[in-house]
Amino acid sequence: MAIIDRGVHKKWQPAFMTPELLQAFEGADREYYAEVKPELDEQQFEYMNQVICQSMKQTSLVAITYFRDQRKYITVGLIQYFNEISKTIKILTPLEKIDSVMLEDILDIKFQDA
């Protein structure tokens, strides 16, 4: 026979937690962990351009660090397509998922050893 405790969530929450207060706490948490996007110089742009071209030519794995929603993310995969009009890169990950990254969001690109 399973014990069903119907009041677990309400039992341990303080009584003063109104929805407005919960939103304020979530906003403070987001602000605390927010990062500032670093500025890249011309040499880094040239290096990233070379890595993108070599990766597409040789179909080699790359690790791309990009900045989105005030956080840094890393994705690893093959650069499948580069769209010059929308300035995006399509990356095929090892899990057969296609990620799309804007060029202006990219912070670093490195060749990944297989």
C-alpha positions as CSV (number, residue, x, y, z in Angstrom):
1,M,0.0,0.0,0.0
2,A,1.5,3.3,-1.1
3,I,1.4,6.3,1.2
4,I,0.0,9.3,-0.5
5,D,0.9,12.6,1.1
6,R,-1.4,15.2,-0.5
7,G,0.0,18.2,1.2
8,V,3.8,17.9,0.5
9,H,4.1,21.0,-1.7
10,K,1.9,23.2,0.5
11,K,3.2,21.9,3.7
12,W,6.7,23.1,3.3
13,Q,6.1,26.4,1.6
14,P,6.1,29.5,3.7
15,A,2.8,31.3,4.0
16,F,4.2,34.6,2.8
17,M,5.2,33.4,-0.7
18,T,2.8,35.3,-2.9
19,P,3.0,35.0,-6.7
20,E,4.6,38.5,-6.9
21,L,7.3,37.5,-4.5
22,L,8.0,34.3,-6.3
23,Q,8.5,36.3,-9.6
24,A,10.8,38.8,-7.8
25,F,12.9,35.9,-6.5
26,E,13.1,34.3,-10.0
27,G,14.1,37.7,-11.5
28,A,16.8,38.2,-8.9
29,D,18.2,34.7,-9.6
30,R,18.3,35.5,-13.4
31,E,20.1,38.8,-12.8
32,Y,22.6,37.2,-10.4
33,Y,23.7,34.6,-13.0
34,A,23.5,36.9,-16.0
35,E,26.8,37.4,-17.9
36,V,28.0,40.2,-20.0
37,K,28.9,39.4,-23.7
38,P,32.6,40.0,-24.3
39,E,33.6,42.0,-27.3
40,L,35.7,40.2,-30.0
41,D,38.5,41.9,-32.0
42,E,39.2,41.5,-35.7
43,Q,41.9,38.8,-35.2
44,Q,39.4,36.6,-33.5
45,F,36.8,37.1,-36.3
46,E,39.5,36.1,-38.9
47,Y,40.5,33.0,-36.9
48,M,36.8,31.9,-36.5
49,N,36.3,32.5,-40.3
50,Q,39.2,30.2,-41.1
51,V,38.0,27.5,-38.7
52,I,34.5,27.6,-40.2
53,C,35.9,27.3,-43.8
54,Q,38.2,24.5,-42.9
55,S,35.6,22.7,-40.9
56,M,33.1,22.8,-43.8
57,K,35.8,21.8,-46.3
58,Q,37.1,18.8,-44.2
59,T,33.9,18.0,-42.4
60,S,35.6,18.0,-39.0
61,L,34.0,18.4,-35.6
62,V,34.0,21.8,-34.0
63,A,33.2,23.1,-30.5
64,I,31.3,26.4,-30.7
65,T,30.9,28.6,-27.7
66,Y,28.1,31.1,-28.2
67,F,26.2,33.7,-26.1
68,R,22.4,33.5,-25.8
69,D,20.0,34.8,-23.2
70,Q,22.8,36.3,-21.1
71,R,24.6,32.9,-20.8
72,K,27.3,31.0,-22.5
73,Y,26.5,27.7,-24.2
74,I,28.8,25.2,-26.0
75,T,27.7,22.9,-28.8
76,V,29.8,20.3,-30.6
77,G,29.1,19.0,-34.1
78,L,29.7,19.4,-37.8
79,I,29.0,22.6,-39.5
80,Q,26.4,21.6,-42.0
81,Y,25.3,24.9,-43.6
82,F,26.3,28.6,-43.5
83,N,23.5,31.0,-44.5
84,E,25.0,34.4,-45.5
85,I,21.7,36.2,-45.7
86,S,20.4,35.4,-42.2
87,K,24.0,35.1,-40.9
88,T,23.4,31.7,-39.2
89,I,25.3,28.5,-39.0
90,K,23.5,25.1,-38.9
91,I,25.4,22.5,-36.8
92,L,24.7,18.8,-36.8
93,T,25.3,17.4,-33.4
94,P,26.3,13.8,-32.7
95,L,22.7,13.2,-31.5
96,E,21.5,14.0,-35.0
97,K,20.0,17.3,-33.8
98,I,20.4,20.5,-35.8
99,D,21.4,23.6,-33.8
100,S,21.2,27.1,-35.3
101,V,23.6,29.7,-34.1
102,M,23.7,33.4,-35.2
103,L,27.2,34.6,-36.2
104,E,27.0,37.6,-34.0
105,D,26.4,35.3,-30.9
106,I,29.5,33.2,-31.5
107,L,32.4,33.8,-29.0
108,D,34.8,31.0,-30.0
109,I,35.2,28.1,-32.4
110,K,37.7,25.3,-31.9
111,F,38.4,22.1,-33.7
112,Q,37.2,19.1,-31.6
113,D,39.3,16.0,-31.4
114,A,37.2,12.9,-32.2
